[in-house]
Amino acid sequence: MRTGDLSGEANGSEGADPFIPPELEWVPAPVADPIPELPVVSPVPGVPWVVHVVTFLVIVVPLLGLVAVPFLLWGWGIHWVDLVLLVTLYFLSAIGITVGYHRLFTHRSFETYTAVKAVFTVLGSMALEGSLFKWVAIHRRHHQYSDTVDDPHTPHHQGTGWLGVLRGAWHAHIGWFFRPDPPQWEDYVKDLKKSPTLRFLDATFLVWVVLGLVIPAAVGGWVQGSWMGALTGLVWGGLVRIFLVHHITWGINSACHLWGSQPYRSRDESRDNPVFGILALGEGWHAAHHAFPTSARHGLRWWQLDVSYYLIRLLSGLGLAWNVRVPSPESIARARKDAAPLPTAGAEAKATPETASEGGHPTPSPSAAPRTGEDAPTE
């Protein structure tokens, strides 16, 4: 596997990043085209521990109730086929979001062939979280303005006291869907719009949503040999599966900016949350992600489960992914809160090697021009 070192993510060998204010020199910029300027923001006040507990209960209790439903309905409203469809399609549509929409398209944390990009786009569309271009645009804007008033789905800045906390949690989880789209959101995805394949898949988003409902209905009806099998397949492999993917994904926006640990220096309230680290296939290690946005790996500790990264590693081993970007141990150590103060921008730039892949060949910045050559994807 060829991996790109993120040690120069904030500071390259040519000097300080002109898009990042000097006082935030250590903060890596998210991938966008062009890289947006990161504004200097005031710290967000901390959240009381009671809010952490309530957030945990609000997320976990409904999930436990949903887990109990199959046992209560077994033999009447659910069949083993329905459970297989639920688990399988949950995983497939979830990786469409976590690996495809997020790590591949939003942050360009690895590169792959156009055919693989198409598969991830279809799977992500089946999750019914929005078309590819809009999802990526919103998320890039989130990183640009993370936890400021211009962040599309921050749980902060919604007032003070308990009412403000509740409004913020609701807004970050689902309320932001009812707000107008950010201005000029299409400017965030100019790089993706260069691909005819991605333009077609984005334009046919609803086709893939319907396909994600037809497949479990057809499989359920065929295996069980009845219209009831088709109905329960649709309910569990389609509707319930979408419900789970939605709320676990949206929990990253709300819970992972309210509850969890912050081992890395940050300009926002992103948190490492072990519950979502597991349920969201590695996306819950959110503080690590905001510290290293273009890293393909979010679970940076050996014990932090990151299924999405394991899949990227598998693709790399099969020759289907390259330029897989991960931070070096030195970069991780410098980003930790307990690390020694960083040297000046100039000294850091001289001491930090240029991002490189195995074999000593330079790996392009995620904002650089597309790859060319024999292993570049073709349309």
C-alpha positions in Angstrom: 0.0 0.0 0.0 1.3 3.4 -0.9 0.5 5.8 1.9 0.9 9.5 2.0 2.4 11.0 5.2 0.4 14.0 6.5 3.3 15.4 8.5 3.3 18.4 6.2 -0.4 18.9 6.2 -0.4 22.3 7.9 3.1 23.3 6.9 4.8 22.3 3.8 8.4 22.4 2.8 7.8 25.7 0.9 6.7 27.6 4.0 3.5 28.4 5.9 0.1 27.8 4.3 -1.1 31.2 3.1 -4.7 30.2 3.7 -4.2 29.7 7.4 -3.7 32.5 9.9 -0.3 32.4 11.7 -1.9 31.7 15.1 -3.7 28.7 13.6 -0.6 27.4 11.7 -0.9 24.0 13.3 -4.5 23.5 12.1 -4.7 21.5 8.8 -7.1 22.8 6.2 -9.9 20.7 4.9 -9.8 19.7 1.3 -11.7 22.1 -1.0 -11.1 23.7 -4.3 -9.7 26.2 -3.6 -8.8 25.6 0.1 -11.0 28.0 2.0 -9.6 30.4 4.5 -10.0 29.3 8.1 -11.3 32.2 10.2 -10.1 32.9 13.7 -12.9 32.1 16.1 -13.6 32.5 19.8 -13.6 29.3 21.9 -17.0 27.7 22.4 -18.1 27.4 26.1 -17.8 23.9 27.5 -20.9 21.7 27.9 -22.0 20.5 31.4 -21.6 16.8 32.2 -25.4 16.4 32.5 -25.7 17.3 28.8 -23.2 14.5 28.0 -25.4 12.0 29.9 -28.6 13.2 28.3 -27.1 13.1 24.8 -25.9 9.5 25.5 -29.4 8.4 26.6 -31.2 10.2 23.7 -29.0 8.3 21.3 -28.7 4.9 22.9 -32.2 4.3 24.4 -34.1 4.5 21.0 -31.4 2.3 19.5 -31.9 -0.3 22.2 -35.6 -0.2 21.7 -35.1 -0.8 18.0 -32.8 -3.7 18.8 -35.6 -5.2 21.0 -38.2 -5.0 18.2 -37.0 -8.1 16.2 -37.2 -10.3 19.3 -40.7 -9.1 20.0 -41.9 -9.6 16.4 -39.9 -12.7 15.5 -42.1 -15.1 13.5 -44.7 -12.5 12.8 -43.3 -9.3 11.4 -39.7 -10.2 10.9 -37.8 -13.2 9.4 -34.1 -14.1 9.5 -33.9 -12.9 5.9 -35.0 -9.4 7.0 -32.2 -9.3 9.6 -29.6 -10.3 6.9 -30.9 -7.6 4.6 -30.9 -5.0 7.4 -27.3 -5.7 8.5 -25.9 -6.1 4.9 -27.6 -3.0 3.5 -26.8 -1.0 6.6 -23.1 -1.8 6.1 -23.1 -1.2 2.4 -25.0 2.2 2.5 -23.0 3.3 5.6 -19.6 2.7 3.9 -21.0 4.6 0.9 -21.2 7.6 3.3 -18.1 7.0 5.5 -15.6 5.8 2.9 -17.2 7.3 -0.3 -18.9 10.6 0.4 -16.7 11.5 3.3 -13.2 10.2 3.1 -12.9 9.8 -0.6 -14.9 12.6 -2.1 -14.9 15.3 0.6 -11.4 15.0 1.9 -9.6 13.0 -0.9 -7.9 10.9 1.7 -7.1 8.3 -1.0 -7.4 7.8 -4.7 -9.1 5.1 -6.7 -10.5 4.2 -10.1 -13.6 5.8 -11.6 -15.5 2.5 -11.4 -14.8 2.3 -7.7 -15.9 5.9 -7.2 -19.1 5.1 -9.0 -19.9 2.1 -6.7 -19.3 4.3 -3.6 -21.5 7.0 -5.0 -24.4 4.6 -5.6 -24.0 3.1 -2.2 -23.9 6.5 -0.5 -27.0 7.6 -2.5 -28.9 4.6 -1.1 -28.4 6.0 2.4 -30.8 8.9 1.4 -28.6 11.6 2.9 -28.6 13.8 -0.2 -26.9 13.8 -3.5 -23.1 13.5 -3.7 -22.3 17.1 -4.6 -24.5 18.7 -2.0 -23.4 16.3 0.8 -19.7 17.1 0.0 -20.3 20.8 -0.3 -22.1 21.0 3.1 -19.4 19.0 4.8 -16.5 21.0 3.3 -18.3 24.2 4.6 -18.7 22.5 8.0 -14.9 22.1 8.2 -14.2 25.6 6.9 -16.4 27.2 9.6 -16.5 24.4 12.2 -18.5 25.4 15.3 -18.8 29.0 14.3 -22.1 30.7 13.4 -21.5 29.8 9.7 -21.1 26.1 10.4 -24.2 24.5 8.7 -24.8 22.0 11.6 -23.0 23.0 14.7 -24.9 22.3 18.0 -23.6 25.6 19.4 -24.7 29.2 19.0 -28.4 28.4 19.5 -28.9 30.4 22.7 -28.0 29.9 26.3 -29.2 27.6 29.1 -30.9 24.3 28.7 -33.2 25.6 26.0 -30.2 26.7 24.0 -28.5 23.3 24.4 -31.6 21.5 23.3 -32.1 23.8 20.3 -28.5 23.3 19.4 -28.7 19.5 19.6 -31.8 19.4 17.5 -30.3 21.8 15.0 -27.1 19.8 14.6 -28.9 16.5 14.4 -31.7 17.2 12.0 -33.0 20.8 12.3 -30.4 22.1 9.8 -32.1 20.2 7.0 -34.9 22.7 7.2 -32.6 25.7 6.7 -31.8 27.2 3.3 -28.7 25.8 1.5 -25.5 27.7 2.2 -24.8 30.4 -0.4 -22.8 29.3 -3.5 -22.5 25.8 -2.2 -21.7 24.5 -5.7 -18.4 26.4 -5.5 -17.2 23.8 -3.0 -17.4 20.9 -5.5 -15.8 22.3 -8.6 -13.3 19.5 -8.5 -16.0 16.7 -8.5 -18.0 18.4 -11.2 -15.1 17.8 -13.6 -16.0 14.1 -13.7 -18.8 13.2 -16.2 -19.4 10.0 -14.3 -20.0 11.8 -11.0 -22.2 14.4 -12.7 -24.4 11.7 -14.1 -24.6 9.8 -10.7 -25.4 13.0 -8.9 -28.1 13.9 -11.4 -29.7 10.4 -11.0 -29.6 10.4 -7.2 -33.3 9.5 -6.8 -32.8 6.4 -9.1 -30.3 5.0 -6.6 -32.5 5.8 -3.6 -35.3 3.8 -5.2 -32.9 1.0 -6.0 -31.9 0.8 -2.4 -35.6 0.2 -1.5 -36.4 -2.2 -4.4 -33.4 -4.5 -3.7 -34.4 -5.6 -0.2 -38.1 -5.9 -1.2 -37.2 -8.1 -4.2 -34.8 -10.3 -2.3 -37.2 -10.6 0.7 -40.1 -11.6 -1.6 -37.9 -14.0 -3.6 -36.4 -15.8 -0.7 -39.6 -16.1 1.3 -41.7 -16.6 -1.7 -44.5 -14.2 -0.7 -45.7 -10.7 -0.9 -45.4 -10.5 2.9 -41.7 -11.3 2.5 -41.3 -8.5 0.0 -43.1 -6.1 2.5 -40.9 -7.0 5.5 -37.8 -6.9 3.3 -38.7 -3.4 2.3 -39.4 -2.3 5.9 -36.3 -3.8 7.5 -33.8 -3.7 4.6 -35.1 -0.4 3.4 -36.9 1.9 5.8 -35.4 0.7 9.1 -32.0 0.6 7.6 -32.2 4.2 6.4 -33.5 5.2 9.8 -30.4 3.7 11.5 -27.9 5.1 9.0 -29.5 8.6 9.2 -29.5 8.9 13.0 -26.1 7.4 13.5 -24.6 9.6 10.9 -26.3 12.7 12.2 -25.2 11.8 15.7 -21.7 12.7 14.5 -22.9 16.2 13.9 -24.6 16.5 17.3 -23.1 14.2 19.8 -19.5 14.3 18.5 -19.5 18.1 19.0 -20.9 17.8 22.5 -19.7 14.7 24.2 -16.4 12.8 24.2 -12.7 13.4 24.7 -10.5 16.1 23.0 -6.9 14.7 22.9 -5.9 17.0 20.1 -5.5 20.8 20.0 -8.5 22.2 18.1 -10.2 25.4 17.1 -13.7 23.7 17.5 -15.6 21.3 19.8 -15.1 18.1 17.9 -14.8 15.0 20.2 -13.6 11.4 20.0 -16.8 9.4 20.9 -16.3 5.7 21.3 -20.1 4.9 20.9 -20.0 6.4 17.4 -16.6 5.1 16.7 -18.2 1.7 16.7 -21.7 2.4 15.3 -20.5 4.7 12.6 -17.7 2.5 11.4 -14.9 4.7 12.7 -16.4 8.1 12.1 -16.9 8.7 15.8 -13.2 9.5 16.3 -14.1 13.0 15.4 -11.5 15.0 17.3 -8.8 13.0 15.4 -10.7 13.6 12.1 -10.7 17.4 12.7 -7.1 17.3 13.7 -6.2 15.5 10.5 -9.1 16.0 8.0 -7.5 14.4 5.0 -6.4 11.3 6.9 -8.0 8.0 5.7 -7.7 6.7 9.2 -9.7 8.3 12.0 -9.1 5.8 14.8 -5.4 6.8 15.4 -4.9 4.6 18.4 -4.6 0.8 18.1 -7.7 0.2 20.1 -9.9 2.6 18.2 -12.0 0.5 15.9 -12.2 2.1 12.4 -13.9 -0.3 10.0 -14.0 2.3 7.2 -10.2 2.5 7.3 -9.8 -1.3 7.3 -11.9 -1.3 4.1 -9.6 1.3 2.5 -6.6 -0.8 3.5 -8.2 -3.8 1.9 -8.8 -1.8 -1.3 -5.2 -0.7 -1.3 -4.0 -4.3 -0.9 -6.1 -5.3 -3.9 -4.6 -2.5 -6.0 -7.9 -0.5 -6.0 -6.7 2.4 -3.9 -3.5 4.4 -3.7 -2.1 7.6 -2.1 -3.8 6.6 1.1 -3.1 9.4 3.4 -2.3 8.8 7.1 -0.6 11.1 9.7 2.9 10.2 10.9 3.5 9.4 14.6 5.4 12.7 14.8 2.5 14.6 13.4 0.1 13.0 15.8 2.4 13.7 18.8 2.7 17.4 17.8 -1.1 17.8 17.5 -1.8 16.4 21.0 -2.9 18.8 23.7 0.0 17.7 25.9 2.6 18.3 23.2 5.3 20.9 23.6 4.7 24.2 22.0 5.3 24.2 18.2 8.3 26.2 16.8 7.7 29.2 14.7 6.2 28.7 11.3 9.5 29.1 9.4 11.3 26.7 11.7 8.5 24.2 11.4 8.4 24.4 7.7 12.1 23.6 7.5 11.9 20.8 9.9 8.9 19.1 8.4 9.6 16.8 5.4 7.4 17.2 2.3 4.5 14.8 2.1 5.8 11.6 0.6 4.6 8.1 -0.4 6.5 4.9 0.1 9.5 4.7 -2.1 10.4 8.3 -1.5 8.3 9.7 -4.3 6.3 12.8 -3.5 2.6 12.4 -2.9 0.5 15.3 -4.2 -1.4 17.5 -1.8 -5.1 16.7 -1.7 -5.7 20.1 -3.2 -3.2 19.5 -6.0 -4.1 18.8 -9.6 -5.5 15.3 -10.4 -3.1 12.5 -10.9 -1.8 11.6 -14.3 -0.2 8.4 -15.5 -0.9 4.7 -15.7 -2.7 4.4 -12.3 -4.8 7.5 -12.6 -8.5 6.9 -12.9 -10.1 7.3 -16.3 -13.5 8.3 -17.3 
